[in-house]
């Protein structure tokens, strides 16, 4: 299924930069105003899984779970049923599919541009980690130049519980949040719209099978509890955050909206792009045993190229292409996805199918891959200049931010995530 020579009878999928037949990510969509149902992205189309059941090219409980208005039931089934369904879908969409299946194209496929996309699951809980060590270092240096990382950072995956109710799919507008903010030159806080609105480039991790309250997920089993991945933008009001976060951390600065890409890219699709976790420097502590697995260290990281683009309202009006702000890679995460799951459950917390984890902002050691404007502008002190002649400290109304991710490799078809996009409004 990863043979790059295999192609699809869906013409737009051949050589597609995100959704070739080797990908087949799951999602939930509405065709032509119809109720939401499960689908699979293939090229510039969406395969309608409900229609596949109706015409008889799919059957069984796994396909029925994948065709529902949310994918929680599919995610709960785990890796084996999901992989078997993916193999069946590959057979249906490959060039050597039966002629009878290809003859049903008008019934089974919808133009993606004509469809609405929805959250792929009902999200019970959302937890945002802080696993991007370069982001942690860059932001810490702004406030603690001599000791940017706190003592616990290299021992424990840091996280906070976010707001699941405000997670939305790509394309949702971002209303500038209001809250208390206080500049250093102000004697008291004022209530008003955020002056320092920012984005954060993250990898989203979808939970598959959960665990019972009071139980733990061992590190060697943690990957089996991951249903897939998406892009995640943890929009952040930096001025509100700077005033409110002491002593308990983010609240209003983060809970107004989190944007995700709508397709769940499965672990099976990303299998060729598993890589060893980069070795820690010799002076770094070895994680405690519950976080350490030789197998996970050998193949638990992902090699995904990450990109952030901006298009201001003036740029869009002039027809100017979006400007790339940064390009990075998920290999810069200090903790693997499996380590995040193992730590989350280590105290007995129960994860449930459809729960969402954010990796934390992913940045590179230099500014070329900074995952936020906070880093790119050094806290707003050094505005960046755009090709349009505009400058930005933080986001202005009308700015559109787009996150992209792709897995590429010699002898492999490219696996993409689709866009994670949002426009800031006043």
Number of C-alpha atoms within 10 A of each C-alpha: 15 17 11 15 11 16 20 22 16 19 15 14 21 18 17 17 17 26 27 29 33 27 26 28 29 26 28 29 28 20 19 11 10 10 10 22 23 26 32 25 28 29 24 18 22 26 25 22 26 22 19 23 16 12 13 10 16 19 14 9 13 17 23 18 20 25 26 21 22 23 26 24 20 26 28 21 19 19 22 10 16 21 15 13 18 23 13 14 21 20 16 21 23 19 17 13 15 12 10 9 15 18 10 14 13 8 14 22 22 21 14 18 11 13 17 16 22 21 23 27 23 16 21 14 17 24 20 22 21 22 27 23 22 24 26 20 19 25 19 16 16 14 11 13 12 9 11 15 18 11 9 9 14 18 13 16 22 16 18 15 15 23 20 18 15 15 22 20 23 26 19 17 17 22 14 21 21 16 19 19 24 17 13 7 6 9 8 10 14 12 11 13 18 21 18 21 23 21 26 23 30 29 25 24 28 28 27 27 22 21 17 13 13 11 14 21 27 20 23 17 14 20 24 18 25 27 27 23 25 26 29 33 30 26 22 25 28 22 20 29 21 16 17 19 13 9 6 8 16 21 16 19 27 20 20 20 25 27 25 28 31 28 30 26 27 22 21 20 21 21 12 16 19 17 16 17 20 15 10 11 8 7 6 10 10 13 15 9 9 15 23 17 17 11 11 22 18 14 15 20 23 23 20 22 16 23 20 25 17 21 22 24 17 13 21 14 9 10 10 14 13 18 17 16 20 22 20 23 19 22 22 22 26 23 25 26 24 27 26 27 25 24 21 21 21 18 13 15 16 16 25 22 27 28 24 28 26 30 28 27 27 28 32 22 14 12 19 14 23 27 30 28 23 25 23 24 17 18 19 15 10 14 16 17 11 17 11 13 8 12 14 15 21 22 23 20 15 19 20 23 24 25 30 23 25 17 23 17 11 7 10 15 26 21 26 25 25 23 21 25 25 25 22 19 14 10
